[in-house]
Amino acid sequence: MYTSFNRLGKNADEADAEEIIDMASNASFADQQKLVQENIHYQIKSFCTAMDKILLPDTNEPQESQSHATPSRSGLNFAVGGNGPTIDRPDVPERRPLKRTELSQRLKDSIGYTLDVKPSQIPHNEAGQGLYLNGEANIGAVIAMYPGVIYSSAYYRYIPGYPRVDAQNTYLITRYDGTVINAQPWGYGAEGRELWDGSIMRDMKPNTEITEKGSDWFWKMLGKPLQNSRMGSSGEILERRNPLALAHFVNHPAKEMVPNVMVCPYDFPLTEKDMRAYIPNISFGSAEQVNVRRFGSFWFRWGSRNSGSDIPVLKTIVLVATTALCDEEVLLNYRLSNSERRPSWYTPVDEEKEMELNQGS
């Protein structure tokens, strides 16, 4: 319950920690999940407020009049030579034109920390770039968001490179519920707030119906990647300068090193319109909900689509500090459960526990 401890503030002590542990042990798993989601949302909301204070110009600052500005034409409009009326777009408040580095520094001044990406201190050739916390963060703090394209299990075959999706992409992560996030299209972000469609985002319906019979057809189709339609999604206006949208650069600790963050699922409620631009994710496919159930390695549609909460959410991931951090590299236990596919540089943090996971998988 790191997030609960963090919410108590800097004055929290061991007695508070013991009380939180006692409360958690007496709460149901569902209640624990709900509390964690509330705590994370509280922190994300504070982060969004801090970003708005940095980026939104003061009301008494002179603003360029929009009424006489020449409407901009889209790339498609230029390509086809169209001269029709411009498409009405929702008003987007003007932001200060800060560079990513300047915005990152101002965020640190506001909340006490930001993130840097630079060569990792992990001693192996494949470590590459690492994620560093610049500043100080308390235990339980949400320090990073995992950006990119979100794939529900119904869209697995649209992940680039399927079925060997990780062969050329080391920026994939999977939630406990099977949701996959591909951070490769996000990269380091960009230098402004822009309409982002994830580069590979396409508007299509999941192919979850099996209309033919026969095991041969089933096994053949199960491993066949599906081609992306070119009828793309309209995307979302996202703040691509987001200083915390760099969780995909976190490395696994080397031998005799310990992780200092943990993965935590975060279901962002899409009803929070004012916060949406700071959530660095977009869902693949339509917003239509498809319920699926896992059998072994495979997923099947089941039940009603309208079960559960009526509030639409983005199924994202954040990194939460498991200890107080200060100007250091961020390390995450990858928990690679398949021992046969572990890379040579991988050293289990807890060999016994990971062996149990292997036996249970």
KEFI-104406 format. One record per residue (C-alpha): x, y, z negated; residue number from 1. Coordinates in nm, 4 decimals. Layout:
% residues N
+----------+----------+----------+-----+
:        u :        v :        w :  nr :
+----------+----------+----------+-----+
:        X :        Y :        Z : NUM :
...
+----------+----------+----------+-----+
//
This chain:
% residues 361
+----------+----------+----------+-----+
:        u :        v :        w :  nr :
+----------+----------+----------+-----+
:   0.0000 :   0.0000 :   0.0000 :   1 :
:   0.2803 :   0.2366 :   0.0957 :   2 :
:   0.0369 :   0.4852 :   0.2494 :   3 :
:  -0.1610 :   0.5136 :  -0.0756 :   4 :
:   0.1578 :   0.5887 :  -0.2683 :   5 :
:   0.2496 :   0.8551 :  -0.0130 :   6 :
:  -0.0896 :   1.0218 :  -0.0447 :   7 :
:  -0.0299 :   1.0777 :  -0.4169 :   8 :
:   0.2513 :   1.3163 :  -0.3264 :   9 :
:   0.6052 :   1.3701 :  -0.4517 :  10 :
:   0.5021 :   1.3542 :  -0.8171 :  11 :
:   0.3998 :   0.9875 :  -0.7943 :  12 :
:   0.5895 :   0.7558 :  -1.0312 :  13 :
:   0.6222 :   0.3840 :  -1.1086 :  14 :
:   0.3025 :   0.3851 :  -1.3135 :  15 :
:   0.1134 :   0.5142 :  -1.0101 :  16 :
:   0.2697 :   0.2433 :  -0.7958 :  17 :
:   0.1662 :  -0.0277 :  -1.0429 :  18 :
:  -0.1886 :   0.1079 :  -1.0505 :  19 :
:  -0.2050 :   0.1005 :  -0.6697 :  20 :
:  -0.0786 :  -0.2590 :  -0.6640 :  21 :
:  -0.3375 :  -0.3583 :  -0.9231 :  22 :
:  -0.6179 :  -0.1920 :  -0.7268 :  23 :
:  -0.5049 :  -0.3592 :  -0.4051 :  24 :
:  -0.4942 :  -0.7041 :  -0.5649 :  25 :
:  -0.8572 :  -0.6663 :  -0.6744 :  26 :
:  -0.9833 :  -0.5271 :  -0.3435 :  27 :
:  -1.1051 :  -0.7357 :  -0.0523 :  28 :
:  -0.8949 :  -0.7526 :   0.2629 :  29 :
:  -1.1555 :  -0.5461 :   0.4484 :  30 :
:  -1.1453 :  -0.2768 :   0.1789 :  31 :
:  -0.7654 :  -0.2719 :   0.1914 :  32 :
:  -0.7728 :  -0.2275 :   0.5687 :  33 :
:  -1.0243 :   0.0542 :   0.5393 :  34 :
:  -0.8135 :   0.2338 :   0.2791 :  35 :
:  -0.4980 :   0.2050 :   0.4900 :  36 :
:  -0.6817 :   0.3438 :   0.7934 :  37 :
:  -0.8101 :   0.6366 :   0.5874 :  38 :
:  -0.4615 :   0.7104 :   0.4541 :  39 :
:  -0.3028 :   0.6993 :   0.7988 :  40 :
:  -0.5770 :   0.9139 :   0.9480 :  41 :
:  -0.5239 :   1.1678 :   0.6707 :  42 :
:  -0.1552 :   1.1923 :   0.7629 :  43 :
:  -0.2197 :   1.2046 :   1.1379 :  44 :
:  -0.4727 :   1.4814 :   1.0851 :  45 :
:  -0.2176 :   1.6805 :   0.8834 :  46 :
:   0.0357 :   1.6300 :   1.1630 :  47 :
:  -0.2142 :   1.7539 :   1.4241 :  48 :
:  -0.2900 :   2.0604 :   1.2119 :  49 :
:   0.0828 :   2.1358 :   1.1865 :  50 :
:   0.1210 :   2.1008 :   1.5639 :  51 :
:  -0.1717 :   2.3355 :   1.6263 :  52 :
:  -0.0210 :   2.5976 :   1.3965 :  53 :
:   0.3035 :   2.5787 :   1.5935 :  54 :
:   0.1568 :   2.5703 :   1.9433 :  55 :
:  -0.1590 :   2.7800 :   1.9264 :  56 :
:  -0.0824 :   3.1502 :   1.9743 :  57 :
:  -0.2002 :   3.3967 :   1.7111 :  58 :
:  -0.5359 :   3.5540 :   1.7896 :  59 :
:  -0.3799 :   3.9014 :   1.7793 :  60 :
:  -0.1163 :   3.8105 :   2.0380 :  61 :
:  -0.1844 :   3.9595 :   2.3845 :  62 :
:  -0.3449 :   3.7011 :   2.6111 :  63 :
:  -0.3391 :   3.6993 :   2.9878 :  64 :
:  -0.6884 :   3.7404 :   3.1239 :  65 :
:  -0.8183 :   3.4232 :   3.2827 :  66 :
:  -1.1097 :   3.5849 :   3.4649 :  67 :
:  -0.8911 :   3.7304 :   3.7418 :  68 :
:  -0.6469 :   3.4435 :   3.7668 :  69 :
:  -0.6328 :   3.2556 :   4.0963 :  70 :
:  -0.7768 :   2.9059 :   4.0489 :  71 :
:  -0.5112 :   2.6396 :   4.0933 :  72 :
:  -0.5606 :   2.3731 :   4.3569 :  73 :
:  -0.5015 :   2.0070 :   4.2885 :  74 :
:  -0.2395 :   1.8016 :   4.4707 :  75 :
:  -0.5163 :   1.6072 :   4.6430 :  76 :
:  -0.6735 :   1.9339 :   4.7590 :  77 :
:  -0.3464 :   2.0387 :   4.9204 :  78 :
:  -0.2937 :   1.6948 :   5.0737 :  79 :
:  -0.6278 :   1.6856 :   5.2548 :  80 :
:  -0.6352 :   2.0574 :   5.3285 :  81 :
:  -0.9621 :   2.1101 :   5.1472 :  82 :
:  -1.0968 :   2.4580 :   5.0854 :  83 :
:  -1.4027 :   2.3634 :   4.8850 :  84 :
:  -1.4965 :   2.5021 :   4.5457 :  85 :
:  -1.2677 :   2.4244 :   4.2550 :  86 :
:  -1.3733 :   2.1590 :   4.0080 :  87 :
:  -1.4863 :   2.2834 :   3.6703 :  88 :
:  -1.2500 :   2.1645 :   3.3992 :  89 :
:  -1.2894 :   2.1893 :   3.0229 :  90 :
:  -1.1270 :   2.4955 :   2.8721 :  91 :
:  -0.7882 :   2.4098 :   2.7259 :  92 :
:  -0.6553 :   2.6609 :   2.4708 :  93 :
:  -0.3329 :   2.8214 :   2.5828 :  94 :
:  -0.0222 :   2.6862 :   2.4108 :  95 :
:   0.3098 :   2.8488 :   2.3386 :  96 :
:   0.5594 :   2.7444 :   2.6090 :  97 :
:   0.8082 :   2.5828 :   2.3723 :  98 :
:   1.0670 :   2.3324 :   2.4897 :  99 :
:   1.0583 :   1.9857 :   2.3344 : 100 :
:   1.3716 :   2.0513 :   2.1298 : 101 :
:   1.2342 :   2.3782 :   1.9929 : 102 :
:   0.8973 :   2.2220 :   1.9112 : 103 :
:   1.0748 :   1.9336 :   1.7379 : 104 :
:   1.2725 :   2.1727 :   1.5182 : 105 :
:   0.9619 :   2.3716 :   1.4273 : 106 :
:   0.7819 :   2.0518 :   1.3316 : 107 :
:   1.0714 :   1.9630 :   1.1014 : 108 :
:   1.0446 :   2.3066 :   0.9421 : 109 :
:   0.6736 :   2.2422 :   0.8860 : 110 :
:   0.6520 :   1.8813 :   0.7618 : 111 :
:   1.0125 :   1.8136 :   0.6601 : 112 :
:   1.1209 :   1.5760 :   0.9358 : 113 :
:   1.1248 :   1.5057 :   1.3062 : 114 :
:   1.2772 :   1.2380 :   1.5307 : 115 :
:   1.5858 :   1.2167 :   1.7508 : 116 :
:   1.6892 :   0.9581 :   2.0085 : 117 :
:   2.0631 :   0.8963 :   2.0371 : 118 :
:   2.3079 :   0.6026 :   2.0609 : 119 :
:   2.2250 :   0.3348 :   1.8060 : 120 :
:   2.4622 :   0.2315 :   1.5293 : 121 :
:   2.3607 :  -0.1343 :   1.5698 : 122 :
:   2.6821 :  -0.3197 :   1.6690 : 123 :
:   2.5803 :  -0.5036 :   1.9852 : 124 :
:   2.5925 :  -0.4109 :   2.3534 : 125 :
:   2.2167 :  -0.4211 :   2.4088 : 126 :
:   2.1316 :  -0.1829 :   2.1234 : 127 :
:   2.1364 :   0.1175 :   2.3568 : 128 :
:   1.9511 :   0.4202 :   2.2249 : 129 :
:   1.8235 :   0.4267 :   1.8685 : 130 :
:   1.5568 :   0.6189 :   1.6791 : 131 :
:   1.6727 :   0.8545 :   1.4034 : 132 :
:   1.4813 :   1.0430 :   1.1397 : 133 :
:   1.6044 :   1.4017 :   1.1221 : 134 :
:   1.5165 :   1.5385 :   0.7788 : 135 :
:   1.3507 :   1.3685 :   0.4828 : 136 :
:   1.0389 :   1.1510 :   0.4614 : 137 :
:   0.8834 :   0.9911 :   0.1558 : 138 :
:   0.7885 :   0.6274 :   0.1225 : 139 :
:   0.4584 :   0.5601 :   0.2981 : 140 :
:   0.4978 :   0.8472 :   0.5450 : 141 :
:   0.3855 :   0.7956 :   0.9038 : 142 :
:   0.7078 :   0.8843 :   1.0824 : 143 :
:   0.6420 :   0.7758 :   1.4419 : 144 :
:   0.3703 :   0.6866 :   1.6924 : 145 :
:   0.3993 :   0.4146 :   1.9567 : 146 :
:   0.3048 :   0.5839 :   2.2860 : 147 :
:   0.1899 :   0.4444 :   2.6181 : 148 :
:  -0.0784 :   0.2442 :   2.7927 : 149 :
:  -0.3079 :   0.0261 :   2.5812 : 150 :
:  -0.4175 :  -0.3122 :   2.7204 : 151 :
:  -0.6937 :  -0.5132 :   2.5582 : 152 :
:  -0.6671 :  -0.8901 :   2.6020 : 153 :
:  -0.9195 :  -0.8762 :   2.8875 : 154 :
:  -0.6652 :  -0.6749 :   3.0913 : 155 :
:  -0.3493 :  -0.8778 :   3.0236 : 156 :
:  -0.3111 :  -0.9739 :   3.3894 : 157 :
:  -0.2853 :  -0.6074 :   3.4862 : 158 :
:   0.0273 :  -0.5553 :   3.2745 : 159 :
:   0.3147 :  -0.4942 :   3.5198 : 160 :
:   0.5205 :  -0.8090 :   3.5695 : 161 :
:   0.2537 :  -1.0470 :   3.4370 : 162 :
:   0.2928 :  -1.3247 :   3.3254 : 163 :
:   0.6588 :  -1.2514 :   3.2385 : 164 :
:   0.5752 :  -0.9025 :   3.1200 : 165 :
:   0.8867 :  -0.8672 :   2.9038 : 166 :
:   1.1371 :  -0.9710 :   3.1721 : 167 :
:   1.2021 :  -0.6122 :   3.2851 : 168 :
:   1.0354 :  -0.4202 :   3.0035 : 169 :
:   1.1613 :  -0.3980 :   2.6455 : 170 :
:   0.9041 :  -0.1358 :   2.5461 : 171 :
:   0.6066 :  -0.3644 :   2.4837 : 172 :
:   0.4482 :  -0.4228 :   2.1446 : 173 :
:   0.1493 :  -0.6318 :   2.0340 : 174 :
:  -0.0925 :  -0.5606 :   1.7507 : 175 :
:  -0.2246 :  -0.8337 :   1.5225 : 176 :
:  -0.5526 :  -0.8315 :   1.7202 : 177 :
:  -0.3781 :  -0.9030 :   2.0514 : 178 :
:  -0.3824 :  -0.5451 :   2.1834 : 179 :
:  -0.0667 :  -0.4711 :   2.3855 : 180 :
:   0.0885 :  -0.1256 :   2.4213 : 181 :
:   0.3296 :  -0.0540 :   2.7068 : 182 :
:   0.5480 :   0.2474 :   2.6251 : 183 :
:   0.7622 :   0.2284 :   2.9379 : 184 :
:   0.5541 :   0.4832 :   3.1368 : 185 :
:   0.5808 :   0.7374 :   2.8526 : 186 :
:   0.9609 :   0.7457 :   2.8438 : 187 :
:   1.0879 :   1.0421 :   2.6436 : 188 :
:   0.7712 :   1.2422 :   2.7058 : 189 :
:   0.7721 :   1.5663 :   2.9056 : 190 :
:   0.7951 :   1.9432 :   2.8664 : 191 :
:   0.4319 :   2.0379 :   2.8266 : 192 :
:   0.0685 :   1.9505 :   2.7711 : 193 :
:  -0.0566 :   1.7798 :   3.0839 : 194 :
:  -0.3096 :   1.5469 :   3.2359 : 195 :
:  -0.1510 :   1.2041 :   3.1923 : 196 :
:  -0.2842 :   0.8868 :   3.3497 : 197 :
:  -0.0056 :   0.6542 :   3.2409 : 198 :
:   0.1260 :   0.6282 :   3.5973 : 199 :
:  -0.0172 :   0.2773 :   3.6268 : 200 :
:  -0.3623 :   0.3528 :   3.4907 : 201 :
:  -0.6393 :   0.2240 :   3.7151 : 202 :
:  -1.0172 :   0.2322 :   3.6804 : 203 :
:  -1.1456 :  -0.1219 :   3.7048 : 204 :
:  -1.3498 :  -0.3785 :   3.5211 : 205 :
:  -1.1842 :  -0.6738 :   3.3462 : 206 :
:  -1.2096 :  -1.0065 :   3.5231 : 207 :
:  -1.3329 :  -1.2182 :   3.2333 : 208 :
:  -1.5991 :  -1.4251 :   3.4110 : 209 :
:  -1.5107 :  -1.7723 :   3.5418 : 210 :
:  -1.7434 :  -1.8551 :   3.8293 : 211 :
:  -1.5677 :  -2.1630 :   3.9703 : 212 :
:  -1.5230 :  -2.5000 :   3.8084 : 213 :
:  -1.2241 :  -2.7260 :   3.7758 : 214 :
:  -0.9115 :  -2.7226 :   3.5615 : 215 :
:  -0.6870 :  -2.6760 :   3.8671 : 216 :
:  -0.8503 :  -2.3432 :   3.9470 : 217 :
:  -0.8336 :  -2.2400 :   3.5812 : 218 :
:  -0.4615 :  -2.3039 :   3.5378 : 219 :
:  -0.3812 :  -2.1489 :   3.8746 : 220 :
:  -0.5714 :  -1.8287 :   3.8025 : 221 :
:  -0.4534 :  -1.7989 :   3.4434 : 222 :
:  -0.0994 :  -1.7314 :   3.5571 : 223 :
:  -0.1856 :  -1.5129 :   3.8556 : 224 :
:  -0.1217 :  -1.1400 :   3.8150 : 225 :
:  -0.3986 :  -0.9061 :   3.9296 : 226 :
:  -0.3224 :  -0.6130 :   4.1556 : 227 :
:  -0.3970 :  -0.2627 :   4.0341 : 228 :
:  -0.6697 :  -0.0756 :   4.2156 : 229 :
:  -0.5680 :   0.2642 :   4.3536 : 230 :
:  -0.8912 :   0.4203 :   4.2357 : 231 :
:  -0.7251 :   0.5763 :   3.9348 : 232 :
:  -0.8541 :   0.6959 :   3.6015 : 233 :
:  -0.8877 :   1.0706 :   3.5542 : 234 :
:  -0.6483 :   1.0418 :   3.2598 : 235 :
:  -0.6353 :   1.2471 :   2.9416 : 236 :
:  -0.4842 :   1.5838 :   2.8562 : 237 :
:  -0.2023 :   1.4866 :   2.6195 : 238 :
:   0.0721 :   1.6794 :   2.4447 : 239 :
:   0.3725 :   1.5199 :   2.6119 : 240 :
:   0.6140 :   1.7169 :   2.3914 : 241 :
:   0.4934 :   1.5224 :   2.0861 : 242 :
:   0.8081 :   1.4891 :   1.8685 : 243 :
:   0.6794 :   1.1764 :   1.6901 : 244 :
:   0.5836 :   0.9807 :   2.0047 : 245 :
:   0.9140 :   0.7930 :   2.0134 : 246 :
:   0.8502 :   0.4748 :   1.8133 : 247 :
:   0.9439 :   0.2581 :   2.1136 : 248 :
:   1.3117 :   0.3462 :   2.0623 : 249 :
:   1.3311 :   0.1814 :   1.7183 : 250 :
:   1.5849 :  -0.1017 :   1.6867 : 251 :
:   1.5957 :  -0.4257 :   1.4886 : 252 :
:   1.8484 :  -0.4213 :   1.1998 : 253 :
:   2.1777 :  -0.6031 :   1.2380 : 254 :
:   2.2973 :  -0.8700 :   0.9941 : 255 :
:   2.3144 :  -0.7478 :   0.6330 : 256 :
:   2.1075 :  -0.4407 :   0.7230 : 257 :
:   1.7492 :  -0.3978 :   0.6065 : 258 :
:   1.4475 :  -0.2473 :   0.7847 : 259 :
:   1.3168 :   0.0832 :   0.6531 : 260 :
:   0.9826 :   0.1032 :   0.8368 : 261 :
:   0.6932 :  -0.1287 :   0.9118 : 262 :
:   0.4378 :  -0.1479 :   1.1909 : 263 :
:   0.0849 :  -0.0454 :   1.1016 : 264 :
:  -0.2187 :  -0.0608 :   1.3344 : 265 :
:  -0.4127 :   0.2639 :   1.3536 : 266 :
:  -0.7591 :   0.2848 :   1.5077 : 267 :
:  -0.7914 :   0.6457 :   1.6152 : 268 :
:  -1.1585 :   0.7560 :   1.6300 : 269 :
:  -1.2243 :   0.9173 :   1.9675 : 270 :
:  -1.4847 :   1.1382 :   1.8021 : 271 :
:  -1.1929 :   1.3491 :   1.6712 : 272 :
:  -1.1763 :   1.5624 :   1.9857 : 273 :
:  -0.9469 :   1.8281 :   1.8375 : 274 :
:  -0.6814 :   1.5658 :   1.7605 : 275 :
:  -0.6973 :   1.3690 :   2.0862 : 276 :
:  -0.4151 :   1.5515 :   2.2679 : 277 :
:  -0.1680 :   1.4497 :   1.9965 : 278 :
:  -0.2423 :   1.0765 :   2.0223 : 279 :
:   0.0089 :   0.9623 :   2.2889 : 280 :
:  -0.1948 :   0.6771 :   2.4319 : 281 :
:  -0.4456 :   0.6022 :   2.7028 : 282 :
:  -0.6506 :   0.2858 :   2.7522 : 283 :
:  -0.6171 :   0.0759 :   3.0650 : 284 :
:  -0.9435 :   0.0226 :   3.2513 : 285 :
:  -1.2866 :   0.1470 :   3.1572 : 286 :
:  -1.3990 :   0.2371 :   2.8078 : 287 :
:  -1.6447 :  -0.0534 :   2.8152 : 288 :
:  -1.5929 :  -0.2817 :   2.5178 : 289 :
:  -1.5242 :  -0.6493 :   2.5883 : 290 :
:  -1.5213 :  -0.8900 :   2.2947 : 291 :
:  -1.2856 :  -1.1837 :   2.3327 : 292 :
:  -1.1754 :  -1.4734 :   2.1155 : 293 :
:  -0.8385 :  -1.6463 :   2.1165 : 294 :
:  -0.7938 :  -2.0222 :   2.1560 : 295 :
:  -0.4251 :  -2.1104 :   2.1364 : 296 :
:  -0.2515 :  -1.8851 :   2.3883 : 297 :
:  -0.5671 :  -1.7921 :   2.5785 : 298 :
:  -0.8516 :  -1.5415 :   2.5380 : 299 :
:  -1.2193 :  -1.5826 :   2.6289 : 300 :
:  -1.5214 :  -1.3518 :   2.6261 : 301 :
:  -1.7709 :  -1.4182 :   2.3509 : 302 :
:  -2.0704 :  -1.2676 :   2.1717 : 303 :
:  -2.2278 :  -0.9269 :   2.2127 : 304 :
:  -2.0393 :  -0.6223 :   2.3356 : 305 :
:  -2.2169 :  -0.4008 :   2.0886 : 306 :
:  -2.1064 :  -0.5746 :   1.7707 : 307 :
:  -1.9034 :  -0.3868 :   1.5114 : 308 :
:  -1.8652 :  -0.0139 :   1.4728 : 309 :
:  -2.0400 :   0.2175 :   1.7172 : 310 :
:  -1.7518 :   0.4663 :   1.6971 : 311 :
:  -1.5149 :   0.4276 :   1.9955 : 312 :
:  -1.1497 :   0.3997 :   1.8965 : 313 :
:  -0.8033 :   0.3854 :   2.0481 : 314 :
:  -0.6176 :   0.0843 :   1.9096 : 315 :
:  -0.2751 :   0.2321 :   1.8469 : 316 :
:   0.0331 :   0.1624 :   1.6344 : 317 :
:   0.2348 :   0.3822 :   1.3983 : 318 :
:   0.5543 :   0.3286 :   1.1994 : 319 :
:   0.5310 :   0.3754 :   0.8219 : 320 :
:   0.8350 :   0.4301 :   0.5991 : 321 :
:   0.8904 :   0.1492 :   0.3472 : 322 :
:   1.1499 :   0.3511 :   0.1580 : 323 :
:   1.2476 :   0.7156 :   0.1264 : 324 :
:   1.4360 :   0.8214 :   0.4407 : 325 :
:   1.6946 :   1.0938 :   0.4908 : 326 :
:   1.8870 :   1.1639 :   0.8129 : 327 :
:   1.9263 :   0.7992 :   0.9114 : 328 :
:   1.8520 :   0.5486 :   1.1849 : 329 :
:   1.5047 :   0.3981 :   1.1769 : 330 :
:   1.5029 :   0.0158 :   1.1713 : 331 :
:   1.2097 :  -0.2201 :   1.2227 : 332 :
:   1.1939 :  -0.5952 :   1.1656 : 333 :
:   1.0929 :  -0.7249 :   1.5099 : 334 :
:   0.9773 :  -1.0595 :   1.3635 : 335 :
:   1.0448 :  -1.2532 :   1.6831 : 336 :
:   0.8487 :  -1.5692 :   1.6076 : 337 :
:   0.9618 :  -1.7886 :   1.8982 : 338 :
:   1.3099 :  -1.9111 :   1.8047 : 339 :
:   1.3699 :  -2.0559 :   2.1534 : 340 :
:   1.3391 :  -1.7126 :   2.3166 : 341 :
:   1.5321 :  -1.5060 :   2.0649 : 342 :
:   1.8132 :  -1.2980 :   2.2178 : 343 :
:   2.1671 :  -1.3667 :   2.0990 : 344 :
:   2.1850 :  -1.0411 :   1.9028 : 345 :
:   1.8725 :  -1.1146 :   1.6962 : 346 :
:   1.9278 :  -1.1924 :   1.3276 : 347 :
:   1.6163 :  -1.2739 :   1.1215 : 348 :
:   1.5616 :  -1.0462 :   0.8241 : 349 :
:   1.3975 :  -1.3333 :   0.6344 : 350 :
:   1.4840 :  -1.6669 :   0.7980 : 351 :
:   1.2577 :  -1.8734 :   0.5721 : 352 :
:   0.9538 :  -1.6541 :   0.6291 : 353 :
:   1.0058 :  -1.6440 :   1.0046 : 354 :
:   1.0369 :  -2.0241 :   1.0124 : 355 :
:   0.6946 :  -2.0393 :   0.8471 : 356 :
:   0.5600 :  -1.8071 :   1.1170 : 357 :
:   0.7076 :  -2.0308 :   1.3870 : 358 :
:   0.5434 :  -2.3388 :   1.2375 : 359 :
:   0.2088 :  -2.1610 :   1.2158 : 360 :
:   0.2174 :  -2.0215 :   1.5710 : 361 :
+----------+----------+----------+-----+
//
